[in-house]
C-alpha cells in the first residue's frame, strides 16, 4: 500500500509543473496580494479616519466659535445702556417703541456677529412682565409660563448666572425652523453694581447650522449629534444610527473611530467638550473602499487571464518535453531485456531533449562495451581460478611429503629433522590459507618462533629474538605474515656476514669471539587506538648490506618481502596505516602502525568480543 503522501504527490512531470505553479507561484502570490490589499485597506482606513477627525474637529471648532460669539453677544447686551434702560424702565401702555427699538438691536447684532450662522434667536425679559423677541413664536409668549420654567427658576434662585442648555425645545414658528431642539444660553443681566435687571436667552439652531456645513460636501456621508446621555440631538438627512452605535459612542471619553460590520459603515466621532456632545460621521464602506474594490476586480481579472495563459503555455511546453521523455522512458525499460542494444532516434528533437537523447545513446553504447569487457574478464578469471586450483595441488603434495618426512624422522629418532619439518609445515600451511588476512598477534609470534627454530640449525644460536609487548595485546589482530618476513629480512640481510657456526665481525658491535650475538627486538605497543609494531636489529645496516651484495654475486635480493607487506597494508587499511624504515651502521628499524583491533577468543556458551576498528 502506497503512503498517503506519495499518493497525493503528482507522479507525472506535467502534473508536477501544474502543482509547482499552484503551490509555489499562484498560492503565495494570491496570499501576498490579499495581505497587501488588507494592509492598503487599513492604511486607507487610518488616513480617512484621520481626515474625518480633522473635519469633525473643524466643525466642532466652528460650533464652539459660534457659542463663544453668543457668549460675547450676551456680554455686549448686558453692557448696552439703551437695553438696560428699556428693561429697567417699563414702556408706557400700548407703546411699541421699545419693541421696535429692541428688534432693531437684534437685527443689528445678527447682521454684525452671526453672519455665517443660519438662525439665531433672541429672547429678553424684564422683571415687570415684558418680553422682547427676534422671532415669530410657535405659541404666544407668556411671561408667566416662561418664568415658571426650570431654567428661569434655576437662574433666579440658584447660584448660577449663566447656563447652556443643549436640549432646549424648539419654540419658534415651524416656518422658521423645524429642528426639534436648540442649544440655548440663558443668563441674568446685571448692571455695574451687579444688580439684576433682566433675563436673556440666545438660542442657536444647530441642526440648520450642521445642514449648512455639510450641504456643500458631495460625499455620501452622514453627520449626527449625540449627547452624553445617549440621545440623538440632531443630524443631517438620512443619518440613522442604531441604538447600539449610539450607546458605544456615548460611552467613550475621547474622539476615535471604529468599523461597524453590521451596518457596513465606518463611524468617526469627535467630542465637543463645551456641551458634552459627540459629532458623529458615518461613511459607508462601499464608498470608503470603492476605488480599492475596483482595483481588486481589475487585478484579479488580469491575474486570472495571466494564469490561464500560463497554464496553456505550460501545457504546450510540458507536452513537448514529456512526450519525448515518455518515449525515452520506454526505451530505458527495454535496455535490460535487449542487453543494452537500444537506440533512440534523434528525429526533430532540440535543446536539452536532443542532448539527453544523445547522452542516452552514448550511455547504452558504453554500457554495452563495459558488459562485453566484464564478460571477457569473467571468462579470464574463471581460467585463472582453474589454474590456481591446479597450482594448489603441488603445495598440498609438499605438505603431505613434509608430514611423511616428520614421521620417518621420528621413527629413526632424528628429532631435529622432525622439528624442522613441523616448523616448515606450520609456515607453509599459514601461507597457503588465503581465506584469512588478519590473525592474532600471538599466532604471528608463533610463526616467527617457527622460522627462528629452523634458523637455529643454521646459525647455531648466534641470533636472538626478544619480544616486548603487553599481555593485553595478545589477541590484537595483525596482517598475516607481517612480522615474520621482517625477521627473515633481518636474518638474511642484517646478519649476512654470519656463516653457519662462525662468529660475526662488523661494525654493529658483535665480533668473532662468539660471545656477542645478533639481536632482533620486536616491540609492540598501543596508543590513541593505534597499534605500533617495531622490528629492530643490531646488524650491519642497509647501506653496508647493499655493498656486501654487490661483492657477492651469488646473493640476490628482489625486495619482494618489504614491497609485499606495503601493498597488503594498503589493501587492508587503505590510508589508515604507515610503514617506515630507519637504517644506520648500528642496525635497522622498521615501524608499522595500524588501527588497534582486538579479538577476544571464543568462550564456551559465549560470543566473541572485539574492540577497536579498522579505519
C-alpha positions as CSV (number, residue, x, y, z in Angstrom):
1,X,0.0,0.0,0.0
2,X,1.4,3.4,-1.1
3,X,1.9,6.0,1.6
4,X,-0.8,8.7,1.6
5,X,1.8,11.5,1.0
6,X,3.1,9.7,-2.1
7,X,-0.4,9.1,-3.5
8,X,-1.2,12.7,-3.1
9,X,2.0,13.9,-4.7
10,X,1.8,14.2,-8.6
11,X,3.7,11.4,-10.4
12,X,3.9,12.8,-13.9
13,X,6.1,15.8,-14.9
14,X,3.1,17.7,-16.3
15,X,1.1,17.4,-13.1
16,X,4.2,18.3,-11.1
17,X,4.6,21.5,-13.2
18,X,1.0,22.4,-12.5
19,X,1.3,21.6,-8.8
20,X,4.5,23.6,-8.6
21,X,2.9,26.6,-10.2
22,X,-0.1,26.5,-7.9
23,X,1.8,25.8,-4.7
24,X,4.9,27.9,-5.4
25,X,3.6,30.8,-7.5
26,X,-0.2,31.1,-7.6
27,X,-1.0,30.4,-4.0
28,X,1.8,32.5,-2.4
29,X,1.2,35.3,-4.9
30,X,-2.5,35.3,-4.1
31,X,-2.0,35.2,-0.4
32,X,0.6,38.0,-0.7
33,X,-1.8,40.2,-2.7
34,X,-4.7,39.6,-0.3
35,X,-2.4,40.6,2.6
36,X,-1.3,43.7,0.7
37,X,-4.9,44.7,-0.1
38,X,-5.8,44.3,3.5
39,X,-2.8,46.4,4.5
40,X,-3.9,49.0,2.0
41,X,-7.4,49.0,3.4
42,X,-6.1,49.5,6.9
43,X,-3.9,52.4,5.7
44,X,-6.7,54.0,3.8
45,X,-9.0,53.5,6.8
46,X,-6.5,55.2,9.0
47,X,-5.9,58.0,6.5
48,X,-9.7,58.6,6.0
49,X,-10.3,58.4,9.7
50,X,-7.6,61.0,10.3
51,X,-9.0,63.3,7.6
52,X,-12.5,62.8,9.0
53,X,-11.3,63.7,12.5
54,X,-9.7,66.8,11.1
55,X,-13.1,67.7,9.5
56,X,-15.0,66.9,12.7
57,X,-12.6,69.0,14.7
58,X,-13.1,71.9,12.4
59,X,-16.9,71.5,12.7
60,X,-16.6,71.3,16.5
61,X,-14.4,74.4,16.5
62,X,-16.9,76.2,14.3
63,X,-19.7,75.3,16.8
64,X,-17.6,76.4,19.7
65,X,-16.8,79.6,17.9
66,X,-20.5,80.3,17.4
67,X,-21.1,79.6,21.1
68,X,-18.3,81.9,22.0
69,X,-19.8,84.6,19.8
70,X,-23.1,84.0,21.5
71,X,-21.5,84.5,24.9
72,X,-19.8,87.7,23.7
73,X,-23.1,88.9,22.4
74,X,-24.6,88.3,25.8
75,X,-21.9,90.5,27.4
76,X,-22.5,93.2,24.8
77,X,-26.2,93.1,25.5
78,X,-25.6,93.3,29.2
79,X,-23.4,96.4,28.8
80,X,-25.7,98.2,26.4
81,X,-27.1,101.2,28.2
82,X,-30.1,101.6,26.0
83,X,-31.1,97.9,26.5
84,X,-30.6,98.4,30.3
85,X,-32.8,101.5,30.2
86,X,-35.6,99.7,28.3
87,X,-35.5,96.8,30.8
88,X,-35.4,98.8,33.9
89,X,-37.9,101.5,32.8
90,X,-41.1,99.8,31.5
91,X,-42.6,101.3,28.4
92,X,-45.9,103.3,28.5
93,X,-49.0,101.1,28.0
94,X,-49.8,100.3,24.3
95,X,-46.4,101.7,23.3
96,X,-44.5,99.8,20.6
97,X,-41.4,102.0,20.7
98,X,-39.4,99.6,23.0
99,X,-40.4,96.6,20.9
100,X,-39.2,98.2,17.6
101,X,-36.0,99.5,19.1
102,X,-35.3,96.0,20.6
103,X,-36.0,94.3,17.3
104,X,-33.6,96.7,15.6
105,X,-31.0,95.9,18.2
106,X,-31.5,92.1,17.5
107,X,-31.1,92.6,13.7
108,X,-28.0,94.7,14.1
109,X,-26.4,92.1,16.3
110,X,-27.4,89.3,13.9
111,X,-26.0,91.1,10.9
112,X,-22.8,92.0,12.5
113,X,-21.9,89.0,14.7
114,X,-23.8,86.0,13.3
115,X,-23.3,86.3,9.5
116,X,-22.3,82.7,9.0
117,X,-24.9,81.3,11.3
118,X,-28.3,80.4,9.6
119,X,-30.5,81.3,12.5
120,X,-30.0,82.9,16.0
121,X,-33.0,83.7,18.2
122,X,-33.0,86.3,21.0
123,X,-35.4,86.5,23.9
124,X,-35.2,89.1,26.7
125,X,-37.4,89.6,29.8
126,X,-37.5,92.3,32.4
127,X,-38.9,91.9,35.8
128,X,-42.1,93.9,35.1
129,X,-43.7,91.2,32.8
130,X,-42.4,92.4,29.4
131,X,-41.0,90.0,26.8
132,X,-38.9,91.0,23.7
133,X,-38.0,88.5,21.0
134,X,-36.4,88.4,17.5
135,X,-38.7,85.7,16.1
136,X,-42.2,84.6,15.5
137,X,-43.0,82.2,18.3
138,X,-44.6,78.8,17.8
139,X,-47.1,79.7,20.5
140,X,-47.8,83.0,22.1
141,X,-45.1,84.1,24.6
142,X,-46.4,84.1,28.1
143,X,-44.4,85.8,30.8
144,X,-45.9,83.6,33.5
145,X,-45.1,80.4,31.5
146,X,-41.5,81.4,30.8
147,X,-40.8,82.4,34.4
148,X,-42.2,79.1,35.6
149,X,-39.7,77.1,33.6
150,X,-36.9,75.3,35.3
151,X,-34.1,77.2,33.7
152,X,-35.6,80.5,34.9
153,X,-36.1,79.3,38.4
154,X,-32.5,77.9,38.5
155,X,-31.1,81.3,37.4
156,X,-33.2,83.4,39.9
157,X,-32.9,81.1,42.9
158,X,-29.7,79.2,42.1
159,X,-26.1,80.0,42.3
160,X,-25.5,80.3,38.5
161,X,-25.9,83.5,36.5
162,X,-25.4,81.8,33.0
163,X,-26.2,78.4,31.7
164,X,-26.1,76.4,28.5
165,X,-29.0,74.1,27.7
166,X,-28.3,71.5,25.0
167,X,-31.8,70.2,24.6
168,X,-33.9,73.3,24.7
169,X,-37.2,72.5,22.8
170,X,-37.9,74.5,19.6
171,X,-40.2,77.4,20.5
172,X,-40.2,79.3,17.2
173,X,-42.6,79.1,14.3
174,X,-42.3,76.0,12.1
175,X,-41.9,78.4,9.2
176,X,-38.6,79.5,10.6
177,X,-37.2,76.2,12.0
178,X,-38.2,72.6,12.1
179,X,-35.4,71.5,14.3
180,X,-36.6,69.6,17.5
181,X,-34.1,71.2,19.8
182,X,-31.9,74.3,20.2
183,X,-28.8,74.9,22.1
184,X,-29.6,78.0,24.3
185,X,-27.6,80.3,26.5
186,X,-29.6,81.6,29.5
187,X,-28.2,84.4,31.6
188,X,-29.2,87.0,34.2
189,X,-28.4,90.6,33.1
190,X,-26.8,92.7,35.8
191,X,-25.8,96.3,35.9
192,X,-22.4,97.7,37.0
193,X,-23.4,97.3,40.6
194,X,-24.2,93.6,40.0
195,X,-27.9,94.2,40.4
196,X,-30.1,92.0,38.1
197,X,-32.4,93.9,35.8
198,X,-33.5,91.3,33.3
199,X,-33.0,87.8,31.8
200,X,-31.7,87.0,28.2
201,X,-31.9,83.9,26.1
202,X,-29.8,83.3,23.0
203,X,-30.8,80.2,21.0
204,X,-28.8,78.6,18.2
205,X,-30.4,76.3,15.6
206,X,-27.5,73.8,15.5
207,X,-29.4,71.5,13.1
208,X,-29.6,74.1,10.4
209,X,-26.0,75.0,11.1
210,X,-25.0,71.4,10.7
211,X,-27.0,71.1,7.5
212,X,-25.5,74.3,6.0
213,X,-21.9,73.0,6.7
214,X,-22.3,69.6,5.1
215,X,-24.6,70.8,2.3
216,X,-21.6,71.6,0.0
217,X,-20.0,68.2,0.7
218,X,-20.8,65.9,-2.3
219,X,-19.7,62.7,-0.5
220,X,-22.2,60.2,0.8
221,X,-21.6,60.9,4.4
222,X,-24.0,61.5,7.3
223,X,-23.5,63.5,10.4
224,X,-25.2,63.1,13.8
225,X,-25.0,64.9,17.1
226,X,-25.2,62.7,20.2
227,X,-25.4,63.8,23.8
228,X,-23.5,62.2,26.6
229,X,-26.9,60.8,27.8
230,X,-27.1,58.8,24.6
231,X,-29.7,60.9,22.9
232,X,-29.6,61.9,19.3
233,X,-29.9,65.7,19.4
234,X,-29.6,66.4,15.7
235,X,-28.2,65.3,12.3
236,X,-28.3,65.5,8.6
237,X,-30.9,63.9,6.4
238,X,-30.7,60.2,6.3
239,X,-28.4,59.8,9.3
240,X,-29.8,57.0,11.3
241,X,-27.6,55.4,14.0
242,X,-28.6,52.2,15.7
243,X,-29.1,52.3,19.4
244,X,-26.1,50.0,19.8
245,X,-23.8,52.5,18.0
246,X,-25.2,55.5,19.9
247,X,-24.5,53.7,23.3
248,X,-21.0,52.8,22.2
249,X,-20.2,56.4,21.2
250,X,-21.7,57.9,24.3
251,X,-19.6,55.6,26.5
252,X,-16.4,57.0,25.1
253,X,-14.5,59.8,26.8
254,X,-12.5,61.0,23.8
255,X,-12.5,61.1,20.0
256,X,-12.0,58.0,17.8
257,X,-13.3,55.7,15.2
258,X,-14.4,52.1,14.6
259,X,-15.9,49.9,11.8
260,X,-19.3,48.5,12.4
261,X,-19.7,45.3,10.4
262,X,-23.5,45.1,10.8
263,X,-24.2,48.5,9.2
264,X,-21.1,48.2,7.0
265,X,-20.0,51.7,7.9
266,X,-17.0,53.4,9.5
267,X,-18.0,55.5,12.5
268,X,-15.9,58.5,13.3
269,X,-16.7,60.6,16.3
270,X,-15.3,63.7,18.0
271,X,-16.3,65.0,21.4
272,X,-17.5,68.6,21.8
273,X,-16.3,69.5,25.3
274,X,-18.3,72.7,25.8
275,X,-21.7,71.0,25.6
276,X,-20.6,67.4,26.2
277,X,-21.8,66.3,22.8
278,X,-20.3,63.9,20.1
279,X,-20.2,64.8,16.5
280,X,-20.5,61.5,14.6
281,X,-19.7,61.0,11.0
282,X,-20.9,57.8,9.1
283,X,-19.0,56.7,6.0
284,X,-20.4,53.6,4.1
285,X,-17.7,51.0,3.5
286,X,-18.6,50.7,-0.2
287,X,-17.9,54.4,-0.6
288,X,-14.7,54.1,1.5
289,X,-13.3,51.2,-0.4
290,X,-14.9,52.0,-3.8
291,X,-11.5,52.6,-5.6
292,X,-9.7,49.8,-4.0
293,X,-12.6,47.4,-4.8
294,X,-12.3,48.4,-8.4
295,X,-8.6,47.9,-8.3
296,X,-9.1,44.5,-6.8
297,X,-11.5,43.5,-9.5
298,X,-9.1,44.7,-12.2
299,X,-6.2,42.9,-10.6
300,X,-7.9,39.6,-10.2
301,X,-9.2,39.8,-13.7
302,X,-5.7,40.3,-15.1
303,X,-4.4,37.6,-12.7
304,X,-6.9,35.1,-13.9
305,X,-6.1,35.9,-17.6
306,X,-2.4,35.5,-16.9
307,X,-3.0,32.3,-15.0
308,X,-5.0,30.8,-17.9
309,X,-2.3,31.9,-20.4
310,X,0.4,30.4,-18.2
311,X,-1.4,27.1,-17.8
312,X,-1.9,26.9,-21.6
313,X,1.7,27.7,-22.3
314,X,2.9,25.2,-19.6
315,X,0.7,22.5,-21.1
316,X,2.2,23.1,-24.5
317,X,5.8,23.2,-23.2
318,X,5.2,20.1,-20.9
319,X,3.7,18.2,-23.8
320,X,6.8,18.9,-26.0
321,X,9.0,17.8,-23.1
322,X,7.1,14.9,-21.6
323,X,6.3,13.2,-24.9
324,X,10.0,12.5,-25.8
325,X,10.7,11.8,-22.2
326,X,8.0,9.2,-22.2
327,X,9.5,7.7,-25.3
328,X,12.9,7.7,-23.7
329,X,11.4,6.1,-20.6
330,X,10.0,3.2,-22.7
331,X,13.4,2.7,-24.3
332,X,15.1,2.6,-20.9
333,X,12.7,-0.2,-19.9
334,X,13.9,-2.1,-22.9
335,X,17.6,-1.7,-22.1
336,X,17.9,-4.7,-19.8
337,X,15.8,-7.1,-21.9
338,X,17.7,-6.2,-25.1
339,X,21.2,-6.3,-23.5
340,X,21.8,-2.5,-23.9
341,X,21.3,-2.8,-27.7
342,X,18.8,0.1,-27.7
343,X,19.0,3.3,-29.7
344,X,16.7,6.3,-29.6
345,X,16.2,8.2,-32.8
346,X,17.2,11.9,-32.6
347,X,14.5,12.9,-35.1
348,X,13.4,16.5,-34.7
349,X,14.5,16.9,-31.1
350,X,16.2,20.1,-30.0
351,X,17.8,21.6,-27.0
352,X,18.0,19.6,-23.8
353,X,15.9,16.8,-25.1
354,X,18.3,16.3,-28.0
355,X,21.3,16.4,-25.6
356,X,19.6,13.9,-23.3
357,X,18.9,11.5,-26.3
358,X,22.5,11.7,-27.4
359,X,23.7,11.1,-23.9
360,X,21.4,8.1,-23.5
361,X,22.7,6.6,-26.8
362,X,26.2,7.1,-25.7
363,X,25.5,5.6,-22.3
364,X,24.0,2.5,-23.8
365,X,27.0,2.1,-26.1
366,X,29.4,2.5,-23.2
367,X,27.4,0.0,-21.0
368,X,27.3,-2.5,-23.9
369,X,31.1,-2.2,-24.3
370,X,31.5,-2.5,-20.5
371,X,29.3,-5.6,-20.4
372,X,31.4,-7.2,-23.1
373,X,34.6,-6.4,-21.1
374,X,33.1,-7.7,-17.9
375,X,32.1,-11.0,-19.6
376,X,35.6,-11.3,-21.1
377,X,37.2,-10.6,-17.6
378,X,34.8,-13.2,-16.1
379,X,36.0,-15.8,-18.5
380,X,39.6,-14.9,-17.8
381,X,39.0,-15.0,-14.0
382,X,37.5,-18.5,-14.4
383,X,40.5,-19.6,-16.3
384,X,42.8,-18.2,-13.7
385,X,40.8,-19.9,-10.9
386,X,41.2,-23.2,-12.7
387,X,45.0,-22.6,-12.8
388,X,45.0,-21.7,-9.1
389,X,43.2,-24.9,-8.2
390,X,45.8,-26.8,-10.2
391,X,48.7,-24.9,-8.6
392,X,47.4,-25.7,-5.1
393,X,47.9,-29.4,-5.7
394,X,51.7,-29.0,-5.6
395,X,51.8,-27.2,-2.1
396,X,49.4,-29.7,-0.7
397,X,51.6,-32.5,-2.0
398,X,54.6,-30.7,-0.4
399,X,52.7,-30.6,3.0
400,X,51.9,-34.3,2.7
401,X,55.6,-35.0,1.9
402,X,56.8,-33.0,4.9
403,X,54.4,-34.9,7.1
404,X,55.9,-38.2,5.8
405,X,59.4,-36.9,6.4
406,X,58.4,-36.0,10.0
407,X,57.1,-39.4,10.8
408,X,60.1,-41.1,9.2
409,X,62.4,-38.8,11.3
410,X,60.5,-39.8,14.5
411,X,60.9,-43.5,13.6
412,X,64.6,-43.0,13.0
413,X,64.9,-40.9,16.2
414,X,66.0,-37.9,14.1
415,X,64.2,-35.3,16.2
416,X,65.9,-32.3,14.6
417,X,64.6,-33.2,11.2
418,X,61.2,-33.8,12.6
419,X,61.1,-30.4,14.4
420,X,62.3,-28.6,11.2
421,X,59.6,-30.4,9.2
422,X,56.9,-29.3,11.8
423,X,58.1,-25.7,11.7
424,X,58.3,-25.6,8.0
425,X,54.9,-27.2,7.7
426,X,53.4,-24.6,10.0
427,X,54.8,-21.7,7.9
428,X,53.7,-23.3,4.7
429,X,50.2,-24.0,5.9
430,X,49.7,-20.4,7.1
431,X,50.9,-19.0,3.8
432,X,48.6,-21.3,1.8
433,X,45.5,-20.2,3.8
434,X,44.2,-17.4,1.5
435,X,40.8,-17.0,3.3
436,X,42.3,-15.2,6.4
437,X,44.0,-11.8,6.2
438,X,44.3,-10.9,9.9
439,X,45.5,-13.2,12.7
440,X,46.0,-12.7,16.4
441,X,49.4,-11.3,17.4
442,X,50.4,-14.5,19.4
443,X,49.9,-16.6,16.2
444,X,52.2,-14.3,14.3
445,X,54.8,-14.6,17.0
446,X,54.4,-18.4,16.8
447,X,55.3,-18.1,13.1
448,X,58.4,-16.1,14.0
449,X,59.4,-18.7,16.5
450,X,58.8,-21.5,13.9
451,X,61.1,-19.6,11.5
452,X,63.8,-19.0,14.1
453,X,63.6,-22.6,15.1
454,X,64.6,-23.5,11.6
455,X,67.3,-20.8,11.6
456,X,69.0,-22.0,14.8
457,X,70.2,-25.1,13.0
458,X,71.9,-22.8,10.5
459,X,73.3,-20.1,12.8
460,X,73.8,-22.1,16.0
461,X,72.0,-19.7,18.4
462,X,74.0,-16.7,17.1
463,X,70.8,-14.6,16.5
464,X,68.5,-13.9,19.4
465,X,64.9,-12.6,19.1
466,X,63.5,-10.6,22.0
467,X,59.8,-9.7,22.4
468,X,58.4,-6.7,24.3
469,X,54.6,-6.3,24.4
470,X,51.7,-6.2,26.9
471,X,49.7,-9.4,27.5
472,X,46.6,-7.3,26.7
473,X,47.8,-7.2,23.1
474,X,48.0,-10.9,22.8
475,X,44.8,-11.0,20.7
476,X,45.5,-7.8,18.7
477,X,44.8,-8.5,15.0
478,X,47.7,-8.0,12.7
479,X,48.1,-8.8,9.0
480,X,49.1,-12.5,8.4
481,X,52.9,-12.8,7.8
482,X,53.6,-9.2,8.5
483,X,56.3,-9.6,11.2
484,X,57.8,-12.9,10.1
485,X,59.0,-11.6,6.7
486,X,60.7,-8.6,8.6
487,X,62.5,-11.0,10.9
488,X,63.5,-13.1,7.9
489,X,64.7,-10.0,6.1
490,X,66.9,-9.1,9.2
491,X,68.4,-12.6,9.4
492,X,69.1,-12.7,5.7
493,X,70.5,-9.2,5.2
494,X,71.4,-7.6,8.5
495,X,73.4,-10.6,9.5
496,X,74.5,-11.6,6.0
497,X,78.2,-12.0,7.2
498,X,77.2,-14.8,9.6
499,X,78.2,-18.2,8.4
500,X,77.0,-21.4,9.9
501,X,78.9,-22.0,13.2
502,X,81.1,-18.9,12.7
503,X,81.4,-15.7,14.6
504,X,80.4,-12.3,13.4
505,X,82.7,-9.3,12.7
506,X,81.3,-6.0,11.6
507,X,80.8,-2.5,13.0
508,X,77.5,-3.4,14.6
509,X,79.1,-4.3,17.9
510,X,79.4,-8.1,17.9
511,X,82.6,-9.9,17.0
512,X,84.1,-13.2,16.1
513,X,84.8,-14.2,19.7
514,X,81.4,-15.9,19.8
515,X,80.4,-14.0,22.9
516,X,78.4,-11.3,21.2
517,X,75.2,-12.3,19.2
518,X,72.9,-10.8,16.6
519,X,69.8,-9.4,18.2
520,X,66.4,-8.8,16.8
521,X,63.9,-6.8,19.0
522,X,60.2,-6.9,18.4
523,X,58.4,-4.2,20.3
524,X,54.6,-3.8,20.2
525,X,52.7,-1.0,21.9
526,X,49.3,0.8,21.7
527,X,48.2,4.4,21.9
528,X,45.3,6.6,20.6
529,X,43.6,3.4,19.3
530,X,46.6,2.6,17.2
531,X,48.9,-0.4,17.2
532,X,52.7,0.1,16.7
533,X,54.9,-2.8,15.7
534,X,58.7,-2.3,15.6
535,X,61.2,-4.8,14.3
536,X,64.8,-3.6,15.1
537,X,68.1,-5.4,14.7
538,X,71.8,-4.6,15.5
539,X,73.0,-5.8,12.2
540,X,75.2,-4.1,9.6
541,X,72.6,-1.7,8.2
542,X,71.1,-1.4,4.8
543,X,73.9,0.6,3.2
544,X,76.6,-1.9,4.2
545,X,74.3,-4.8,3.3
546,X,73.9,-3.4,-0.2
547,X,77.8,-3.1,-0.6
548,X,78.1,-6.7,0.5
549,X,75.6,-7.8,-2.0
550,X,77.5,-6.2,-4.8
551,X,80.6,-8.1,-3.8
552,X,78.7,-11.4,-3.6
553,X,77.3,-12.2,-7.0
554,X,75.6,-15.3,-5.7
555,X,73.4,-13.3,-3.2
556,X,70.4,-11.8,-5.0
557,X,67.5,-9.8,-3.5
558,X,64.4,-8.7,-5.2
559,X,62.8,-6.8,-2.2
560,X,59.7,-8.8,-2.7
561,X,59.1,-9.2,1.1
562,X,59.0,-5.5,2.0
563,X,57.0,-4.5,-1.1
564,X,54.5,-7.3,-0.4
565,X,54.0,-6.0,3.2
566,X,53.5,-2.4,2.0
567,X,50.9,-3.5,-0.7
568,X,49.0,-5.7,1.8
569,X,48.8,-2.8,4.3
570,X,47.4,-0.5,1.6
571,X,44.8,-3.1,0.5
572,X,43.7,-3.9,4.1
573,X,43.8,-0.5,5.8
574,X,43.8,1.9,2.8
575,X,45.3,5.2,4.0
576,X,45.0,4.3,7.7
577,X,48.4,2.6,8.0
578,X,52.1,3.5,7.8
579,X,55.3,1.7,7.0
580,X,58.7,3.3,7.8
581,X,62.3,2.2,7.7
582,X,65.3,3.7,9.6
583,X,68.7,2.3,8.9
584,X,72.3,3.2,10.1
585,X,75.6,1.4,10.6
586,X,74.3,0.3,14.0
587,X,71.3,-1.5,12.7
588,X,67.9,-1.2,11.0
589,X,64.4,-0.4,12.5
590,X,61.2,-1.0,10.6
591,X,58.0,0.5,12.1
592,X,54.4,-0.5,11.2
593,X,51.4,1.4,12.5
594,X,47.9,0.1,12.0
595,X,44.5,0.6,13.7
596,X,44.1,-1.2,17.0
597,X,41.7,-4.2,16.7
598,X,41.5,-6.7,19.5
599,X,39.5,-10.0,19.0
600,X,38.9,-11.9,22.2
601,X,38.8,-15.7,21.8
602,X,35.6,-17.7,21.8
603,X,34.4,-18.9,25.2
604,X,32.0,-21.8,25.7
605,X,28.5,-20.5,25.7
606,X,29.6,-17.0,24.8
607,X,30.3,-14.8,21.9
608,X,33.5,-13.2,20.6
609,X,34.4,-9.8,21.9
610,X,36.0,-7.3,19.5
611,X,37.5,-3.9,20.5
612,X,38.7,-1.3,18.1
613,X,38.0,-1.0,14.4
614,X,39.9,-0.6,11.2
615,X,39.6,2.9,10.0
